[in-house]
Amino acid sequence: MKPYVLVTGATGYVGGRLVPRLLASGYKVRAAARSLKKLQSRPWATDANLDCVYADFFDPYSLDKALEGCDAAYYLVHSMGPEHEDFSKADKEAAQNFLAAAKKNHLKQIIYLGGLGESNPSLSKHLASRAEVGNILRHGTVPVTTLRAAMIIGSGSASFEILRYLVERLPIMITPKWVFTATQPIAIKNVIHYLIGCLECEATKGHTFDIGGPDIVNYRNLMEIYAEEVGLAKRLIIPVPFFTPKLSSYWIHFVTPVGKSIARPLTEGLRNETICRENHIQKLIPQTLISYREAIHLALERYRNHEIETHWTDAGVLPPLETIYPGDPSWSGGTVYLDCRSMVVEGSLKEVWGPIVGIGGEHGWYYGNALWQLRGIMDLFFGGVGLKRGRRDPDKVNTGDALDFWRVVDVVDEKRLFLRAEMRLPGDAYLEFKLKQLNNNHVEVTQTARFAPKGLLGILYWYAVTPLHHFVFNGMLNGIAKAGKIAIVIPPTVTTL
């Protein structure tokens, strides 16, 4: 019988693609993540051979329950992100907790996806942390298969997003000298094939393998090839010795959707050569390796067709809905400001739902887009995510999706869209749209903004922006009706919950 497999980080970029392919190969899979609701919104979540479970690597009890009864497990998590000040310390603790739970549950194999890079004093903090996690896992009693990869090329990966935005937006680039560093990128399709192959090849247990594509290039080559693939003029790339990784991360933060908490460790790693020192895995798990140029072509096709299966913004934890949507402002134990407006339109729930669920991204916010753009620029300067993340699909959203500088906390088709702000704010902000069918041809649309201020600054912020609400929120509701070509019966009116 095939092993019962745990996939950690199942809502992440790699895990979200691995789970459906394991299911298609006949495996019984347990998918684990910190946000169960986000997991359950995935298109493969209803598969009969899949269990979705909550697991937090800093909660040993949840790890123990997630591993119970499993034969093998994929270790696909890392701690890069704004929630951890010292990601390497967090990575170490997570690995130790996982190892203890794996030993307790008599796991037969751990498959770990780490990073390429030779151990030396100049190794970046990110790559050193990846190597340390691998060492911790290998010193346990469970056989570990380690795959070490450089840049993973695929639609939606953080590395590919950085490359895409830099090349498409900057005809002239002043870059650090790492632009000449050698690397061996690999297509996400090849990575998934190796990950599944390690379950089926006994000879991989207890060993470490370098995985890469057929091309060894430098980052300047990557940029030039990308420009050729999208039909852009050749980019002028000017390397300078004083452009530090820290400066690079700030530049990437402003030009691309990737925030500096992720951009900095990634750019620091670019100074290290990341090429395969051995290719033994190609004999154990043979496959056709996709060239860098072909991998770019495939990724771009996914973007054009809006078929981005997973995205780097998918990772992260969602707050439990019950803590932010109880229907009573007193839930916070303090002040919660509300702005609630509703309108009545002609049409069906389906007709009204389309423009609501399509808000943001390339469709914009239906009113005052210049104000939204200005708010996004301000957010970038204060270290926030800005508007550049856009959205994965122009017409559909799932729980957990990034939507400009909002996050989809909950979505119920033709009933409710609930968003949480991820911009820099002196408080917590939420935006909700609810639909109610009044009769056969009338629908009530209710839009509610909630803001829980943090301190005096938060209170001052709310009163400073309140005068704009009449224009922005009323304009947004009118814009929804206009976008859906729906007649307004009762115009936007301030209401109470």
N, C-alpha and C positions, 0 to 999 in steps of 0.2 A: 504493500500500500504506500501511496505517496505520503510524505510527512505533513503534519499539521503545522502551518507556518504562521508566525507572528511577523507582521510588518509594522515597525515603529515609524513615526513620522509619516503616517499614511495620508495626511493632508498636505504634505510638502511636495516639492517639485518632482523628485525621483519617486518617492513612495506612492504618490497619486497616480503614477503611470505603471508602477510595478504591480500594484494590487490587481487591476483588471486583467493583466497578462498572465498572472499566476492563476487566476480563476479560469481563464480561457484554456490554460494548460492542464486543468483538472485538479488543481490543488484546493484543499480546504484552507481558508485563510482567515486569520483574525487580524483585523486592522485596528491599530491603536493610535490615538491622538489625544491632545488635551481638550479639544472641543468636539464632544460627541455629536452635537447638532450639526457641525460643519461636515463631519464624516457622513452622517446620515443623509446629507443633501446631495452626495455624489451620485452620478447616474448608475454606478455599479453597486450601490449600497444595499439593494434589495435582492442581490444574488443569494440563492439558497445555500451556497457553500461559503458564505461570508458572515462573520461575526464582527460587529463594531463595538469597541470597548474604549473606555476612558483610561488613559495612562499618562502619568506625569513622572519624569525621570527624577524629580526631587521629592517624590512621594513613594517611598519603598513599598508600601502596602499596595498601591495601585499597580506597580510593576509586578509584584508577586502574583496578583490576580490576573494580570494580562498574560503572563507566561504560563500560567497553570494549564497543564495538559498539552502544551505545544512541544513539538520535536525540534524545530529550528526557528531562528529569529533573525530578521534583518535589522541591523543597527544603522538607521538613516537620519539621525538627529544631530544637531549642533546648537550651540548657544549664542551664535552671532545674532545681534539684534539689540534694540534699545532697552529691553527689559533686564539685561545683564551688564553691569559696569565692567566686570572682568570675565569675559567669555571663556578664557582658558581655565580659570578656576572652576567655573560652572561646568565646563565640559568634563573636567577631571572628576568632580563629584558625581555627575550623571553616570559616567562610565563605571565608577565603583559601585553605585547603587544597582545598576543593571547587572553587573557581574555577580553580585551577591544573590540577586533574585534568580539569575540563570542557574547558579549552582544549586540553590534550594529546590528548583523545579526540575533538576536533572536534564537540562537542555542538551541536545546531542550536537548542535552546530550553531555558531554565530557567524553571520556574513556581514562584514563591516566595509562600508564604502568610505575610504579615506582619501588623502591627497598625495600627489607626487611631490618630490622634493627631497634632496639628500640632506641627512642630518649634519649640520655644522652650525657654528655660532651665528652665522648670518641668516639662518632660516627664519622666515617671518613668523610672527606670533601665531597667526592662523594656521600655517602649515605645521608648525611645531606642536600646536595643540592637537591637530588631527593625528600626528604621529604618536603623541603621548596617549591619546585615547586607544589607539591600536595596541600600544605596549601594555596598557592596563588590561585590556581584554585578553591578550595572549598569555598573560601571567595567571589566568584563572584555570580552572579545571575543565572548562568546556572548549572543545576544538574550535578554533577561529579561522575563517577564511577572510583574508584582507585583500581588497581590491583598491589599488591606488590610481587615481585619475587626475589629470590636469583639467583644463577648461572643458566643460561639457557643453556641446553645441546643440541647441534645440529651441524651438519657439517657447519663449517665456522664461528661460533660465536667466539668472541675474547677470552672469558673465556675458551672455549673448545680448542682453538688453543694454548693458554698458557699451559694448562694441557698436550696436545698432544706432544708438542715439548719438554717440560721439561722431561716427562717420557721416551720418545723414545730416547732422546739424552744423558741423564745423568743417568748412572747406580748407581751413588752415588750422593746424593743431600744433601747439607748443607742448611737447611731451617730455617726460623724464627719460633718462638714458635707458631705462628698462625696456624701451620700445624695441631694443635689439636682442632681448633675452629669448633664448630658444624655448619652445613649448611644443607639446604634442597633443592637440585637442582631440576629443572623441565625441562622436554623435551619441545623443541620448538613446537612440535605438540600439546601438552596440552595447552601451552600458547595461541596459535592461536585459539584453540577451546573455551577457556574462553573469549578471546577478542570478538569473533563473538557472543558468547552466551550473552554477556552483552547488545548487541543491541536488542536481542529478549526476554530478561527478564526484565520486568518493575521494579521488586523488587530490581534490582541492582542499580537503580538510587539513587545518593546521598549517597552511602555507600562505605566503604573501605574494601577490602578483601585481605587476605594473600593467595597466591597461591604457591603450591610446589608439588613435586612428593611424592611418598610413602615412600622414604628413608630419614632418618636423619643420616648423616655421618659427619666425619671430613675430612679435605683436605688430610690427610695421607691415609685415606680409599679410597678417590677418585683416588689417584695415584696408589695405590695397585690394585684396581679393573681394572683400565685402563690397567696396565701392564699385568694382567691376560688375558684380552680380546684380546690383540694384540700378546699374546704368548711370552712375554718377561720375563726374569728372575726377581725374586723379587728385587725391588729397595731398596738400602740401604739409608734410610732417617735419617739424623742426625739433630735434632732441636738444635739451639743455641740461647741464649737470646739476643745476641748483633747484630743480623741480622735485621736491621731496614727496614721499608717499602721502604725507599729511596734506600737503598742498593739492596733490592729485585727487585725494578723496573729497576735498571741498569742491574742487572743480567738477568732479563727477556728480556730486550732490546737486549742483546747480544746473547742470546740462542734461542729466539723465534722471529717470524716475527712482534710481537706487539711492537710498539715504546713506549718509556718511557712516552710520553704525555698521553697515554691511560693506560699503565701498572701501572704507579704510583698510580693514583686514585683507580684502581681496587685492587692493592695489599694492599693499606691502608685499604680498606674495608674488607679485609680478616680477620682482627683482631676482627671484630664484628660478634657476633653470628647472623645468618640469618636463623631462622626457623619460621614456621607458628605458630602463637599464637591462631588462630581460623581457622575453616574449613567450615564455613557456606556456602561458594560458592559451595561446593561439592553437597549440597542439591538443590541449585537453578539451577546449570548448571552441571548435572551429566555427568561423562565420566570415562573411564578406565584410570587411571594414570599409566604412563610408568615408570618402575623401572630405577634406575640410570644405572645399567648394560645393560639393554635392550636399553636405550637411546644411550649409547656409541656404542653398536653393530649397531644400525641403522645409526648413524653418520658415522661410519667407512665404512659401506656398500656404503654410498653416495660418500665417498672419493675414494673408489676402483673403482666405476663405473663412476667417473667423473660427478656426478649428484648433485653438490653443488649449490643449488638453489639461495641462497644469501650468502654473505661473509662479514665479518666485514670491509674489505677494500672498500666495495661498497660506504660507506658514504663519504660525502665531496662534495665540489663544483668544477665544471670544469670551466676553463676560457672560455668565448665565443670564438668560433673558429675564428670569423672575426678579433679579436684583435691579433691573433698570426699567421694567415695565409692569409695575403692580397696579397701575390705574389710580393711584393715590399719591399726590405730591409729598405727603408726610413720610413716605418710605425712607427718605434719606436721613431722617433725623435732623434735618436742617432745611435751609431754603432751597426751593426748586422753582425756577421761573418757567412759565408756560406761555406760548403764543399759539393759540389754536384758531384756525380759520377753516371754513367749509364753503362749498358751493354745490349747486345742483345742476346737472347737465342732462341733456337728452342722449340716449344711447344705451348700450349694454355694458355689463361689467368688462367684457373682453375688449370692447372698443376703447374704454377709458384706461384699462390696465396697460395697454401697449405703450403709450407715451410716458406713463408713470415709471414703469420698469425700465424704460429706455433712457431715463434721465442721466445726465452727466456724460463724460467721454466726448465722443465726436458730436453728439447731439446737443451738448451744452446743458445749461440749467434753465432754459426757456425764457429767462429774463435777466437783464443786468450781467451778461457774460463778462463784460469788461470789469465789473466789480468783483466777480468770482476770480478772474485772472489776477487782478491786483491782490486779492486776498491770498491767492496761491503763491505769488511772488513774495509777499510779506512772510508767509509761512516758511518758505525756503530760507530766508534770511535769519529766521529765528530757529533754524535747525529742523523744521518740520518736513513733511513729505511733499508739500505742494500739490499741484494738479496734474503733474506729468504722468502719474501712474495710469490715468485713464481707466479703461475697463476692458476686461478680456473679450467680451462679446457685445456688440452695439445694441442688441435687442433682448438679451436674456441675462439674468443674474442668479447666482446660487448663494446660499448662506455662507458667509466667510469671504466672499469676493471683495476685492478692493474696488472702490468706485471713486476715482479722483482722490480727494483726501477724506473720504468716508469709507466705512466698512459696513457691509451688509450683515447685520446681526440676525435678522429673521426675514423670511419672505414666504408668504402664503399666497399662491396664485389667485389673482383676481380679488384679493381681500386686503392684504397688508404688505407694506414694504417698510422695514425699520432699519435706520442707518445710525451708526455711531461715528462721531467726528474723530479723526486721527490727526487733525491739524494741531498746532501748538496753541493751547488755550488756557486761561486761568480757571479751569473748571472742566466739567464733562458735559458734552453737547450731543443731543440726539435729534433726529428728524424722522418723522413717521408720516406715512400716507395710508389712509384706510378708505375702503370702498364699501358702500352699502346700497343694495338694490332697493329703491323705494317702491317702484311698481314696474310694469312691463317695459317702460321706456324712459325711466328717470333713475339716475344714480347720484348719490351724495358722495362727494369727495371731501374728506377731512384731512387737513394737514396740521400736524402738531410739532412745534419745536420745543424741546426741553433743555434747560441749562441748569446744572447744579454748580454754583460758583465755589471756588476755593479761595477763601479769604476776601479781604476788602477789594483786592484787584479784580477778582471775579465779579463782584457786585458792580463795580464801576464799569467793567467791560460790558455787562448786560445793558446797563442804562445808556451806554455810549452808542451801542448798535441798535437799540430799540427803535429809534426814529426811522431807520432804514427798513424795518420789517414791513411796514405798510406797502412800500414800493416793491421790495424784493419778493416777499411771500405772496402778496396778491398778484404780482406780475407772474410769479411761477405758476400759480393755479390757472391764470388766464392763458399762459403759454402752453400748459398741458392740454387745455381744451382746443387751442389753436392747432397744436401739433397733431392732435387726433381728429381734427376737422369736426369737432363736436359743438353743438349749440349749447350756450349757457342759459339755463332757465332762471336760476337765482345766482347773482354774482358773488364773488368771495366776500364773506362776512366774518367778523371776529365772533367766536363762540366760546363756550366754556365746556370743559369735560364733564 
